């Protein structure tokens, strides 16, 4: 087969793809999801207690304790900042280092009394407990075209959290995680010799990661909206309906599109059916989102 015969089909496919994409527009809709966690009905007062004693584990060196201390502070700060903008919630840090508790002791049935007493003392409906934190560096070795080797380092922060009711019962256990690219350094002998950055010097960055993780965790108590991008067919047949949709009034687009679905031109009918399905999707997202927000306001 000649080169021209190879090029021609490819060119036709590209032209068709470009023409199809040029006949569509992208519309940004929104979808709201219900909170992952519910605020207590009796009182929206939430307290935070750090039960992770970072001075005990042997894997945490003395010089690294500052990194873990900063991480604990960062997590509680993230919680406080996220809850601060919500008038429904009263948040308080009850203890930044409750000693004499371990992950094992927190599984004991007697720990339920500890949680109950803490909630009673602060008149709180929920207790957020930081069970432990793990901060570490991960390395990724990159070899370029000239065989030059570079080590890329990433900083990770995992915050293990338990949520308790005022009665001391565990509502859920989860992990709030954040990570970031930390820095790159030259590596030698194809990565056999590397120089891992000091975790101690990463204390401020670790604190920032934990702060973001705290904000993420607090966000689980509130509705979350996401952008949903949908594609609509455009062109002279759809100018009117698309104007209604993009103008925020998709209901008025239903009838024009419904009429076009009966068009003798099968291509127009098919495109109208697609746009009509998008309209119904947008309307359903609005209905569901409104219901989520209304139920949250009632709580």
C-alpha positions as CSV (number, residue, x, y, z in Angstrom):
1,X,0.0,0.0,0.0
2,X,1.4,3.4,-0.9
3,X,2.1,6.1,1.7
4,X,-0.7,8.2,0.3
5,X,-3.2,5.4,0.9
6,X,-2.1,5.2,4.5
7,X,-2.3,8.9,5.1
8,X,-5.7,9.4,3.6
9,X,-7.9,7.3,6.0
10,X,-6.1,8.9,9.0
11,X,-6.8,12.3,7.6
12,X,-10.4,11.6,7.1
13,X,-10.7,10.3,10.7
14,X,-9.1,13.4,12.1
15,X,-11.4,15.7,10.0
16,X,-14.5,13.8,11.2
17,X,-13.3,13.9,14.9
18,X,-12.7,17.7,14.6
19,X,-16.0,18.3,13.0
20,X,-17.9,16.3,15.6
21,X,-16.1,18.1,18.5
22,X,-16.7,21.5,17.0
23,X,-20.5,20.7,17.0
24,X,-20.6,20.3,20.7
25,X,-20.3,22.7,23.7
26,X,-19.3,21.9,27.3
27,X,-21.6,23.0,30.1
28,X,-20.6,23.0,33.8
29,X,-23.3,21.7,36.1
30,X,-23.0,21.0,39.8
31,X,-23.8,18.0,42.0
32,X,-24.0,18.1,45.8
33,X,-23.4,15.1,47.9
34,X,-24.7,14.4,51.4
35,X,-22.2,14.6,54.3
36,X,-20.2,11.5,55.1
37,X,-20.7,12.0,58.8
38,X,-23.7,13.5,60.7
39,X,-23.6,16.2,63.3
40,X,-25.2,15.2,66.6
41,X,-28.8,16.2,66.9
42,X,-28.7,17.3,70.5
43,X,-25.6,19.5,70.4
44,X,-23.2,20.4,67.7
45,X,-20.3,20.8,70.1
46,X,-17.3,18.7,69.0
47,X,-14.1,18.2,70.9
48,X,-10.6,17.0,69.8
49,X,-8.2,14.9,71.8
50,X,-4.8,13.7,70.7
51,X,-4.2,10.2,72.2
52,X,-1.1,9.7,70.2
53,X,2.0,10.0,72.5
54,X,4.7,10.5,69.9
55,X,7.4,10.3,72.6
56,X,6.8,6.6,73.2
57,X,7.3,4.7,69.8
58,X,10.9,3.6,69.3
59,X,10.7,4.2,65.5
60,X,10.3,7.9,66.2
61,X,13.7,9.3,66.9
62,X,14.2,12.1,69.5
63,X,15.0,14.6,66.8
64,X,11.8,13.6,64.9
65,X,9.5,14.3,67.8
66,X,9.3,17.9,66.8
67,X,7.9,16.8,63.4
68,X,5.2,14.8,65.0
69,X,4.4,17.5,67.5
70,X,4.0,20.0,64.7
71,X,1.8,17.4,62.8
72,X,-0.6,17.0,65.8
73,X,-0.9,20.8,66.1
74,X,-1.4,21.1,62.3
75,X,-4.2,18.5,62.4
76,X,-6.1,20.2,65.2
77,X,-5.6,23.6,63.5
78,X,-7.1,22.2,60.3
79,X,-10.1,21.0,62.1
80,X,-10.6,24.3,63.9
81,X,-10.2,26.4,60.7
82,X,-12.8,24.3,58.8
83,X,-15.3,24.3,61.7
84,X,-14.8,28.0,62.3
85,X,-16.8,29.0,59.3
86,X,-19.8,26.9,60.4
87,X,-22.2,28.6,62.8
88,X,-23.8,25.2,63.6
89,X,-20.6,23.8,65.1
90,X,-18.8,24.7,68.3
91,X,-15.3,23.1,68.2
92,X,-12.8,22.9,71.0
93,X,-9.4,21.3,71.5
94,X,-9.8,19.4,74.7
95,X,-6.3,17.9,74.9
96,X,-3.2,18.0,72.7
97,X,-1.5,15.1,74.3
98,X,-3.4,12.7,76.5
99,X,-0.7,10.4,77.8
100,X,-0.9,6.9,79.1
101,X,-3.0,5.8,76.2
102,X,-2.0,3.4,73.4
103,X,-3.7,2.1,70.3
104,X,-4.2,-1.2,72.2
105,X,-5.6,0.4,75.4
106,X,-8.1,2.4,73.2
107,X,-9.6,-0.9,72.1
108,X,-10.4,-1.9,75.7
109,X,-14.0,-1.6,76.8
110,X,-12.9,0.7,79.7
111,X,-11.8,3.3,77.2
112,X,-15.5,3.9,76.5
113,X,-15.8,5.4,80.0
114,X,-12.8,7.7,79.3
115,X,-14.6,9.1,76.2
116,X,-17.9,9.4,78.0
117,X,-16.3,11.4,80.8
118,X,-14.4,13.7,78.4
119,X,-17.6,14.5,76.5
120,X,-19.5,15.1,79.7
121,X,-16.8,17.4,81.0
122,X,-17.0,19.6,77.9
123,X,-20.8,19.0,77.2
124,X,-19.8,17.7,73.7
125,X,-21.8,15.5,71.4
126,X,-18.9,14.1,69.5
127,X,-15.2,13.4,70.2
128,X,-12.6,13.3,67.4
129,X,-9.6,11.3,68.6
130,X,-6.3,11.3,66.9
131,X,-5.1,7.7,67.4
132,X,-1.7,8.0,65.7
133,X,0.2,9.7,62.9
134,X,2.7,8.4,60.4
135,X,5.0,10.8,58.6
136,X,7.5,9.5,56.1
137,X,9.5,10.2,52.9
138,X,9.1,8.2,49.7
139,X,11.7,8.1,46.9
140,X,11.3,7.9,43.2
141,X,14.4,7.5,41.1
142,X,14.4,9.2,37.6
143,X,16.9,8.4,34.9
144,X,17.0,10.8,32.0
145,X,18.1,10.3,28.4
146,X,21.7,11.0,29.3
147,X,21.7,8.4,32.1
148,X,21.7,11.1,34.8
149,X,20.0,9.9,37.9
150,X,17.8,12.0,40.2
151,X,15.9,11.1,43.3
152,X,12.5,12.7,43.7
153,X,11.3,12.8,47.3
154,X,7.6,12.9,48.4
155,X,6.4,13.7,51.9
156,X,3.4,11.8,53.3
157,X,1.3,12.3,56.3
158,X,-1.3,9.8,57.5
159,X,-3.5,10.7,60.4
160,X,-5.5,7.9,61.9
161,X,-8.7,9.1,63.4
162,X,-11.6,7.7,65.5
163,X,-14.9,9.4,66.0
164,X,-16.9,8.8,69.2
165,X,-20.4,9.6,70.3
166,X,-21.0,11.2,73.7
167,X,-21.9,7.8,74.9
168,X,-18.4,6.5,74.1
169,X,-19.3,4.4,71.1
170,X,-17.2,4.3,68.0
171,X,-19.0,5.9,65.1
172,X,-16.2,5.3,62.6
173,X,-12.5,5.0,62.1
174,X,-10.7,6.5,59.1
175,X,-7.4,7.9,57.8
176,X,-6.9,11.5,56.7
177,X,-4.0,11.6,54.3
178,X,-2.1,14.2,52.4
179,X,1.1,14.2,50.4
180,X,3.3,16.5,48.4
181,X,6.4,16.6,46.2
182,X,9.2,17.6,48.6
183,X,12.4,18.0,46.7
184,X,14.8,16.3,44.2
185,X,18.4,15.5,44.7
186,X,21.1,14.0,42.4
187,X,21.6,10.2,42.9
188,X,24.7,8.3,42.1
189,X,25.5,4.8,40.7
190,X,22.1,4.6,39.1
191,X,20.3,5.2,42.4
192,X,22.4,2.9,44.6
193,X,23.6,5.9,46.5
194,X,21.0,8.6,47.6
195,X,20.7,11.1,50.3
196,X,17.2,11.1,51.8
197,X,16.2,14.5,53.2
198,X,15.9,14.9,57.0
199,X,12.4,14.3,58.4
200,X,13.3,16.7,61.2
201,X,13.8,19.5,58.8
202,X,10.5,18.7,57.1
203,X,8.5,19.6,60.3
204,X,6.8,22.7,58.9
205,X,5.8,20.9,55.7
206,X,4.5,17.9,57.7
207,X,2.5,20.3,59.8
208,X,1.0,21.8,56.7
209,X,0.0,18.4,55.3
210,X,-1.6,17.4,58.6
211,X,-3.5,20.8,58.6
212,X,-4.9,20.0,55.2
213,X,-5.8,16.5,56.4
214,X,-7.6,18.1,59.3
215,X,-9.6,20.3,57.0
216,X,-10.5,17.4,54.9
217,X,-11.7,15.4,57.8
218,X,-13.9,18.2,59.2
219,X,-15.3,18.6,55.7
220,X,-16.8,15.2,56.0
221,X,-19.5,16.7,58.2
222,X,-20.8,19.0,55.5
223,X,-22.3,18.7,52.0
224,X,-19.8,18.7,49.2
225,X,-20.4,20.1,45.7
226,X,-18.5,18.9,42.7
227,X,-18.4,20.3,39.1
228,X,-20.0,18.0,36.5
229,X,-19.0,18.7,32.9
230,X,-21.5,17.6,30.2
231,X,-21.4,17.9,26.4
232,X,-24.3,19.3,24.5
233,X,-24.8,19.2,20.7
234,X,-24.8,22.7,19.2
235,X,-25.8,24.2,15.9
236,X,-28.8,26.1,14.5
237,X,-31.3,23.5,15.6
238,X,-30.1,23.7,19.2
239,X,-29.4,27.4,19.7
240,X,-32.6,28.1,21.5
241,X,-32.5,25.1,23.9
242,X,-28.8,25.6,24.6
243,X,-29.5,29.2,25.5
244,X,-32.0,28.1,28.1
245,X,-29.7,25.5,29.5
246,X,-26.6,27.7,29.8
247,X,-28.8,30.5,31.1
248,X,-29.8,28.4,34.1
249,X,-33.3,27.6,32.9
250,X,-33.1,24.0,31.6
251,X,-36.9,23.4,32.1
252,X,-37.7,25.7,29.2
253,X,-35.3,23.6,27.0
254,X,-37.5,20.5,27.4
255,X,-40.2,21.3,24.9
256,X,-38.0,22.5,22.0
257,X,-35.8,19.4,22.4
258,X,-38.8,17.1,22.7
259,X,-40.1,18.4,19.4
260,X,-36.7,17.8,17.7
261,X,-36.6,14.2,18.9
262,X,-39.4,13.6,16.4
263,X,-37.5,15.1,13.5
264,X,-37.4,13.1,10.3
265,X,-33.7,13.8,10.2
266,X,-32.3,10.9,12.2
267,X,-29.1,12.8,13.1
268,X,-31.0,15.7,14.5
269,X,-33.4,13.4,16.4
270,X,-30.5,11.5,17.9
271,X,-28.7,14.7,19.0
272,X,-31.9,16.2,20.5
273,X,-32.4,13.0,22.5
274,X,-28.9,13.3,23.9
275,X,-29.4,16.9,24.9
276,X,-32.7,16.1,26.4
277,X,-31.2,13.4,28.5
278,X,-28.6,15.9,29.7
279,X,-31.4,18.4,30.7
280,X,-33.1,15.7,32.8
281,X,-29.7,14.9,34.4
282,X,-29.2,18.6,35.3
283,X,-32.6,18.8,36.7
284,X,-32.2,15.7,38.8
285,X,-28.8,16.9,40.1
286,X,-30.5,20.2,41.2
287,X,-33.4,18.4,42.8
288,X,-31.1,16.0,44.7
289,X,-28.7,18.8,45.7
290,X,-31.6,20.9,47.0
291,X,-32.8,17.9,49.1
292,X,-29.3,17.4,50.5
293,X,-29.0,21.0,51.5
294,X,-32.5,21.2,53.0
295,X,-32.0,18.1,55.1
296,X,-28.6,19.5,56.3
297,X,-30.3,22.8,57.3
298,X,-33.0,20.9,59.2
299,X,-30.4,19.0,61.2
